[in-house]
Amino acid sequence: MAQLDRSAPVRGTSSLTSLKLYNFFIYGAISIFAGFLQLYLQEIGMTKLEIGSLMAIGPFVSLFANPFWGFWSDKSRNIRIVLMMMMGGTFVLAQGVFYAPSYAWIYVAMIFFYFFQSPLFAQTNSLILGYIDGTGQKFGSFRLWGSLGWALTAVAAGPVIDRFGVSSVSIIFACMIAVAFIFSVLLPRQPIASDTPIVTFRRFGKVMFNPYFMIFIGLGVLVSVPNAMNSTFMSLYIVEMGGDKQMVGWAIFTSSILEVGVFLLLDRLLKRKMSILLGSLILISLLFALRWQLMALANNPMEVVFIQLMHSVTFGGYFYVGTQLTMLFIPRPYRSSGQAVYTMAWGGLSGVIAGLFGGWLFQSFGAEVMYSIGVFFSLVGATGFAIMWLWNRRNGYQPTVLTEMGNMDEDK
């Protein structure tokens, strides 16, 4: 019979509150970096293609960083400590990005920065899932605090950055990371069952290279590429159309504020059943296509701000559904690694393609062509998810088959 770690805490209200506040500040910190760094780089003289190439470094590094940190989170069985290490590295190296004396040093600092920063969201998801497991709490009710942090921090930072300049981004980012670190310290250790299988590289590979999961990951890359292009170049698009930094902040605000309602609604209505979740991805991909078509037709920055309202339904829905599907695909001992691979797809591979290919499209043909390509990618993704849904309906795929792998003995 499983024996729980004696150091395991009682999951009381205080620990859950710390978890919510941690999410608020960690997402708020990253919203500052993701939303305003491009404006800083443009101000110091970089072209759109140079900015896109630089932003592609992060997703490229995440291809290695996500599996690395995911594996060691599973191996150590202590996601909280791993997250604290990652936040410490993120805090220090971010300052290297903003205070680098040359472009070459910015590139070097970004490589090491993203090694620590890029897996933060995946491991935060695993942290939430670990704390709420067996409590009756819903994932969305904690993840929505991240959306609030992302939205409110961005809209509050816009006027400050307009007033004091883009150099103030580094100070705001550092403060938010520091507060998030404090709340992570306040979190208690999670209970660990003594009979939980030990994670090894060989068993990790057997689970991760499940063909059905890999097809899901591949389609996710297609759908995520235009979203990553939008995240990378939206602020430049707004400024190019005559908007200011405060309007960039409002665009980030509108892109995530409704995620709170989306997560609560999905928690209440969406069943954790593979056919239902795959069907939801078809609809979300079609909404993505509509969103990019509207962006391609936008005539002024205010239209872009309002179109960003669709982000909460599209990316918010895709993020939620994908996280739940990954839980069905991957056995419990490997969930941190599974979430890392899932994040690697939409934040890594898609980000590399978006930075390089999107930067070239934006600079050579303009935003309209870039977003039109996004429409095509989203429609291909919707078609792929429809095929997966039909296959699931006809063959009766049962995720419990994979779950049994979580209890398999060590390979001999």
Residue pairs with C-beta under 8 A, 6 or more apart in sequence:
2 193
2 194
2 195
2 196
3 193
3 194
3 195
4 191
4 192
4 193
4 194
5 189
5 191
5 192
5 194
7 189
8 188
8 189
8 190
8 191
8 192
9 15
9 188
9 189
9 190
9 191
11 131
11 135
11 188
14 186
15 131
15 186
15 187
15 188
16 131
16 137
16 142
18 183
18 184
18 186
18 187
19 127
19 128
19 131
19 142
19 183
19 187
20 142
20 145
21 145
21 183
22 124
22 180
22 183
22 184
22 187
23 124
23 128
23 142
23 143
23 145
23 146
23 149
24 145
24 146
24 148
24 149
25 149
25 176
25 177
25 179
25 180
25 183
26 87
26 120
26 124
26 146
26 149
26 176
26 177
26 180
27 121
27 145
27 146
27 147
27 149
27 150
27 153
28 149
28 150
28 152
28 153
28 154
28 176
28 180
29 153
29 173
29 176
29 177
29 180
30 117
30 120
30 121
30 150
31 149
31 150
31 151
31 153
31 154
31 252
31 256
32 153
32 154
32 157
32 169
32 172
32 173
32 176
33 94
33 117
33 169
33 173
34 231
35 154
35 235
35 248
35 249
35 252
36 157
36 161
36 166
36 169
36 235
36 245
36 248
37 55
37 97
37 169
38 51
38 55
38 232
38 233
38 235
38 236
39 161
39 166
39 235
39 236
39 239
39 245
39 248
40 98
40 166
40 167
40 169
41 50
41 51
41 54
41 106
42 48
42 51
42 236
42 239
43 166
46 54
46 103
47 363
48 233
48 236
48 359
48 362
48 363
49 359
49 360
49 363
50 103
50 359
51 232
51 236
51 359
52 232
52 233
52 354
52 355
52 356
52 358
52 359
52 360
52 362
52 363
53 355
53 356
53 359
54 106
54 107
54 110
54 355
55 232
55 351
55 354
55 355
55 359
56 351
56 352
56 354
56 355
56 356
56 359
57 107
57 110
57 111
57 114
57 355
58 110
58 113
58 114
58 117
58 118
58 351
59 114
59 118
59 228
59 347
59 348
59 349
59 350
59 351
59 352
59 354
59 355
60 348
60 351
60 352
61 111
61 114
61 115
61 118
62 114
62 118
62 119
62 343
62 344
62 347
62 348
62 351
63 344
63 348
63 349
63 352
64 115
65 114
65 115
65 116
65 118
65 119
66 118
66 119
66 122
66 340
66 341
66 343
66 344
66 347
66 348
67 337
67 340
67 341
67 344
68 119
69 82
69 86
69 119
69 122
69 123
69 340
70 119
70 122
70 123
70 126
70 336
70 337
70 338
70 339
70 340
70 341
71 199
71 201
71 204
71 337
71 340
72 82
73 79
73 82
73 123
73 126
73 336
73 337
73 340
74 199
74 204
74 333
74 334
74 335
74 336
74 337
75 198
75 199
76 82
77 192
77 196
78 189
78 190
79 123
79 126
79 127
79 130
79 190
79 336
80 127
80 184
80 187
80 189
80 190
82 123
83 120
83 123
83 124
83 127
83 184
84 181
84 184
84 185
85 116
86 116
86 117
86 119
86 120
86 123
87 116
87 120
87 177
87 180
87 181
87 184
88 116
88 181
89 112
89 113
89 115
89 116
89 117
90 113
90 116
90 117
90 120
90 177
91 174
91 177
91 178
91 181
93 109
93 112
93 113
93 116
93 117
94 113
94 117
94 170
94 173
94 174
94 177
95 170
95 174
96 105
96 108
96 109
96 112
96 113
97 106
97 109
97 110
97 113
97 170
98 167
98 169
98 170
99 170
100 106
100 108
100 109
118 343
118 347
118 348
119 340
119 343
121 343
121 347
122 336
122 339
122 340
122 342
122 343
122 344
122 347
123 336
123 339
123 340
124 146
125 139
125 143
125 323
125 339
125 343
126 335
126 336
126 339
127 187
128 139
128 142
128 143
129 139
129 327
129 335
129 339
130 190
131 137
131 187
131 190
132 138
132 139
132 142
138 267
139 263
139 267
139 320
139 323
139 324
140 263
140 264
140 266
140 267
140 320
141 263
141 264
141 267
143 263
143 320
144 259
144 260
144 263
144 264
147 256
147 257
147 259
147 260
147 263
147 312
147 316
148 257
148 260
150 252
150 256
150 259
151 252
151 253
151 254
151 255
151 256
151 257
151 259
152 253
152 257
153 172
153 176
154 249
154 252
154 253
154 256
155 249
155 250
155 252
155 253
156 249
157 169
157 172
157 249
158 245
158 246
158 247
158 248
158 249
158 250
159 246
159 249
160 168
160 172
161 168
161 169
161 172
161 245
161 249
162 244
162 245
162 246
166 245
196 332
196 333
197 203
197 333
197 406
197 407
197 408
198 410
199 333
199 334
199 337
200 410
202 411
203 334
203 408
203 410
203 411
204 334
204 337
206 405
207 330
207 331
207 334
207 337
207 338
207 402
207 405
208 334
208 337
208 338
208 341
210 329
210 402
212 329
212 388
212 397
213 326
213 329
213 330
213 338
213 341
215 384
215 388
216 322
216 325
216 329
216 388
217 341
217 342
217 345
218 345
218 384
219 281
219 381
219 384
219 385
219 388
220 318
220 322
220 342
220 345
220 346
220 350
220 381
221 345
221 346
221 349
221 350
221 353
222 377
222 378
222 380
222 381
222 384
223 281
223 284
223 285
223 288
223 318
223 346
223 377
223 378
223 381
223 382
224 318
224 345
224 346
224 347
224 350
225 350
225 353
225 354
225 357
225 358
225 374
225 377
226 288
226 292
226 354
226 371
226 373
226 374
226 375
226 377
226 378
227 288
227 314
227 315
227 346
227 350
227 374
228 346
228 347
228 350
228 351
228 353
228 354
228 355
228 358
229 354
229 357
229 358
229 361
229 362
229 370
229 371
229 374
230 292
230 295
230 371
230 374
231 354
232 351
232 354
232 355
232 358
232 359
233 358
233 359
233 362
233 367
233 370
234 248
234 251
234 304
234 308
235 248
235 251
236 362
237 304
237 362
237 367
238 247
238 248
238 251
238 301
238 304
238 305
239 245
239 248
240 367
241 298
241 300
241 301
241 304
242 300
242 301
243 301
243 302
243 304
247 301
247 302
247 305
250 305
251 301
251 304
251 305
251 308
252 308
254 305
254 306
254 308
254 309
254 311
255 308
255 309
255 311
255 312
255 315
256 311
256 312
256 316
257 312
258 309
258 312
258 313
258 316
259 311
259 312
259 316
261 312
262 312
262 313
262 316
262 317
262 320
263 316
263 320
266 317
266 320
266 321
270 276
270 277
270 280
270 320
270 321
270 324
272 324
272 327
272 328
274 325
274 328
274 392
274 397
274 399
275 389
275 392
275 393
277 321
277 324
277 325
277 328
278 325
278 385
278 388
278 389
278 392
279 389
280 317
280 321
281 318
281 321
281 322
281 325
281 385
282 382
282 385
282 386
282 389
284 313
284 314
284 317
284 318
284 321
285 318
285 378
285 379
285 381
285 382
285 385
286 378
286 379
286 382
287 310
287 313
287 314
287 317
288 314
288 318
288 374
288 378
288 381
289 374
289 375
289 378
289 379
289 382
290 310
291 307
291 310
291 311
291 314
292 371
292 372
292 374
292 375
292 378
293 371
293 372
293 375
294 303
294 307
294 310
295 304
295 307
295 367
295 371
295 374
296 367
296 368
296 369
296 371
296 372
296 375
297 368
298 304
298 307
318 346
319 346
322 342
322 346
323 339
323 342
326 335
326 338
326 339
326 341
326 342
327 335
327 338
328 399
328 402
329 338
329 399
329 402
330 337
330 338
330 402
331 402
331 403
331 404
331 405
331 406
331 407
332 403
332 406
333 406
334 406
358 370
361 369
361 370
361 373
362 370
391 397
